[in-house]
Amino acid sequence: MRSYRKELWFCTQKRREFINITPLLEECVRESGIQDGLLLCNAMHITASVFINDDEEGLHEDFERWLEKLAPEKPYHQYKHNVGEDNADAHLKRTIMGREVVIAVTDGKLDLGPWEQVFYGEFDGRRRKRVLVKIIGE
């Protein structure tokens, strides 16, 4: 069995963004040379997420609206965590959207459904954060 590891780094311009990282993961699979195995992709920060869904702008706007209803950014004082900080909502949003995805690699390609894409979800941006990609297989 072989193993491949790479860190992807992001620094978003906005506090919250969804970035399609599928092409970056496809490149990792090519670099790894692994034909059959599993790819783990996880956000290495507690205010960011990795998830799979459709790459459709309206859906992303729906995510944003839904997440704001569940964990509104403001007022900051509504959260006990926000003592000297203002990102409690980002921690909650990450919990809702998830930490990682695991994707099968088959014949050297990501084995995704017809509309599935992988996203990095940033909920407290404007600073450098990393995503881990680990692929194991043969």
Buried (B, 14 or more C-beta within 10 A) or exposed (E): EEEBEBEBEBEBEEBBBBBEBBEBBBEBBEEBEBBEBBBBBBBBBBBBBBBBBEBEEEEBEEBBEEBBEEBEBEEBEEBEBBEEEBBBBBBBBBEBBBBBBEBEBEEBEBEBEEEBBBBBBBBBBEEEBBBBBBBBBE
